[in-house]
Amino acid sequence: MSNYFSDKQIKLLAEAKSSKKYVHLKNENQSLKDVMNLNNLNKMISMHNSWNQSNFSLVLDKNIIPFSKFSTDGNALGFAKMSPDPLKVSSYISKGASLVLNDLIYFSKEIQFLADDLQIITNGKCQANLYFSMQSHQAFAPHYDTHDVFALHCEGEKVWNIYENFEQDPINHPIFKNTLDERTKRSGKIIDQVLLKPGDLLYLPRGQFHDALASKNGAIHIAFGITYMKPIDLFQYYWENYIVNDYFRSDVRELNSINDVKELHSKIVNELNKIINNEGLYEHSLKFFKNWPYKLVGYDIEKIVNEGVKYQVSDKISISEEGSKLFLVSEKHKVPVPDQFIKITKFTFGEKIVSFKILKSKYPNLTDETVDEFLNAMKNMKIFS
């Protein structure tokens, strides 16, 4: 169940993905509008020490502006490192430059939640880049991406041009790096124009040629890029299996004819077949697929504070009951547990992880002093690891 998309929209996205066809979803959920706006963007880029030349760039009329042109060592402004200079960046933006922020998933809870939602829907790995543009200034010429794009429009308006041509399953490899002129020639004619407004989402399959142009100042969209598992990834996943294969490590000493090459290739195929069609690896491949998406995690310091310090019972200590008595047992020692602590000790060893709050919840009649005494005794005896 998605927190952002209706069942109907999810079905449309699935059909579009299957047919490799772009689709425009008009906003049906206020939460999508709330993911980003100008105010939040301003707060984000004001975290000066978070930005560097790998995640912060400016593009003016299809030309990337060198980072050195708008960065500062930060001494006068209180930065801890070389970072974008707000005055220089603002000057370039006022001239029409577009701002590009990369790898934003952990910069905002709203972005992280939507990325996680898209991963659940697609079973892909998600990255998120933000694009801020001024009216009628284009940052990028026609191009395609090497991943599926879910472009969420957040502020202003932007027209997306969809071109007739399509690159077949490109990946992030030099073979698919084309020059600006090559991309423009290969894109073909515009077959559709899509106007995006805040809360709208445009799905573009990888390989689809496109570009975009802001029709109002201050247009913001976040491109959520989804990368799926590919057969080629399994070759990398099982690389060590190839390494330990005796034949793959053997020397090829002579190749005197095409027949020799054919024989070599035949042996390679046979060895690959033994590895790939191994019953023991099928489960690994399935697990690899299921674990493909990123595990997007965050902090919850407030929860930690509310729950208090937790203690984990050492796996080197056990308990043993002898009649009405309870003992703490290690390899070398056996220590009796005081009668007043027998119940709480059994509970602690059963839970494995406890805290003052957990123990007080389980035994509300115990005083704070008694619980503290118990925990301190356990710590002093090194019962907790």
C-alpha positions, 0 to 999 in steps of 0.5 A, spaced: 500 500 500 502 506 497 502 512 502 503 517 495 499 513 489 492 510 488 492 503 486 489 506 479 496 510 479 500 504 481 497 500 476 498 505 470 505 506 472 506 498 472 503 498 465 508 504 463 514 500 466 512 494 462 511 497 455 516 502 456 512 508 455 512 515 459 506 517 463 503 523 466 500 523 473 496 529 475 496 530 483 491 526 487 495 527 493 497 533 497 503 529 500 506 530 494 506 537 494 509 538 500 515 534 499 519 540 497 518 548 496 522 554 495 522 555 503 524 548 504 529 549 498 532 555 501 533 552 508 536 546 505 542 549 501 543 554 507 546 548 510 553 550 507 557 545 510 553 539 507 555 541 500 561 540 495 562 539 488 560 532 487 553 534 490 552 542 488 552 544 481 550 550 477 548 550 469 547 556 465 544 555 458 547 548 457 554 549 460 556 547 467 559 552 471 566 550 474 565 549 482 571 554 483 567 560 480 562 560 485 565 556 491 569 559 497 574 556 503 569 559 508 573 562 512 570 569 512 563 566 512 564 561 518 564 554 513 568 548 515 571 547 508 570 549 501 563 550 499 558 554 495 558 561 496 551 564 497 552 570 494 556 568 488 551 562 487 545 567 488 548 572 482 549 566 477 541 564 479 539 571 478 542 570 471 538 564 469 543 559 472 539 552 474 541 549 480 542 541 481 543 538 488 545 530 487 543 525 492 538 528 496 534 522 500 537 523 506 537 531 506 529 531 507 524 526 511 519 527 506 524 525 500 526 519 504 519 517 505 517 518 497 524 514 495 522 508 500 515 508 497 517 508 490 522 502 492 516 498 495 512 499 488 518 498 483 523 493 487 528 498 485 534 502 488 532 509 488 536 516 488 534 523 488 536 529 485 533 536 485 533 541 479 531 548 480 530 553 474 529 560 472 524 561 466 526 560 459 533 558 461 534 550 459 540 547 463 540 540 459 539 539 452 535 533 449 538 526 453 536 520 456 537 517 463 540 510 464 535 509 469 527 510 470 525 517 472 520 519 476 520 526 476 516 530 481 514 537 480 514 541 486 514 549 485 512 553 479 511 550 472 515 546 467 514 544 460 517 537 458 519 535 451 518 528 449 522 526 443 521 520 438 527 516 439 529 511 444 535 508 446 535 501 448 536 499 455 542 504 456 547 503 462 552 507 466 558 505 462 562 510 457 559 506 451 553 510 452 556 517 453 554 521 447 556 528 446 551 534 446 551 534 438 550 526 438 544 526 443 541 532 439 541 528 433 539 522 436 533 524 439 529 526 433 523 530 433 518 532 439 512 528 439 509 530 446 509 536 450 507 535 458 506 541 462 507 539 470 505 543 476 506 542 483 504 535 485 504 532 478 509 526 476 512 524 470 514 517 469 520 516 464 523 509 462 530 509 461 532 511 454 527 515 453 530 522 450 527 528 453 528 535 456 525 540 460 524 548 460 521 552 466 515 556 464 515 560 470 521 563 475 523 558 481 521 551 478 523 545 482 522 538 480 526 532 484 528 526 479 527 520 483 531 515 479 530 508 479 535 502 478 533 495 477 537 489 478 539 486 471 542 480 469 549 483 468 549 484 476 548 477 477 555 476 473 558 481 478 554 478 484 557 471 483 564 474 481 568 470 487 564 463 484 568 465 477 575 466 481 575 459 485 573 455 479 580 452 477 578 452 469 577 460 469 584 461 473 588 456 468 593 459 463 591 459 455 597 457 452 596 456 445 590 458 440 593 456 433 586 456 430 579 458 430 577 451 432 582 452 438 578 458 440 571 455 439 573 449 443 576 455 449 569 458 448 565 451 449 569 450 455 568 457 458 560 456 457 560 449 460 564 452 466 559 458 466 553 453 466 555 449 472 556 455 476 549 459 474 545 452 474 547 450 481 541 449 485 545 452 491 545 459 487 538 459 485 536 461 492 542 466 493 539 469 486 532 470 489 535 473 495 539 478 491 533 480 487 529 481 494 534 485 497 536 489 491 533 496 494 536 500 498 535 500 506 533 507 507 534 508 515 534 514 519 535 516 526 530 517 532 534 520 537 527 522 541 525 514 541 532 512 544 531 518 549 524 516 551 526 508 552 532 510 556 539 506 556 538 498 554 542 492 556 544 486 552 545 479 556 551 476 554 551 470 551 557 467 555 552 467 561 546 463 562 541 461 568 540 455 572 534 453 576 536 448 582 529 447 586 527 454 588 534 457 587 536 460 581 544 461 579 548 465 574 552 460 570 559 462 566 564 457 564 568 458 571 563 460 576 556 459 578 553 464 583 546 464 586 541 470 585 538 473 591 531 471 592 528 478 591 531 478 584 529 471 581 523 473 577 526 479 574 533 475 573 528 470 569 525 475 565 531 479 563 534 473 561 528 471 557 528 478 553 535 478 552 535 486 552 532 490 557 532 497 560 530 501 566 523 503 563 522 495 560 523 493 567 519 498 571 513 496 566 513 489 567 514 490 575 511 496 577 511 494 584 518 494 584 521 501 587 526 505 582 531 504 587 530 496 587 531 496 579 537 500 579 540 496 584 538 490 580 541 493 574 548 495 577 549 488 580 548 485 573 553 491 570 558 489 576 558 482 574 559 483 567 552 480 565 551 485 560 555 485 554 
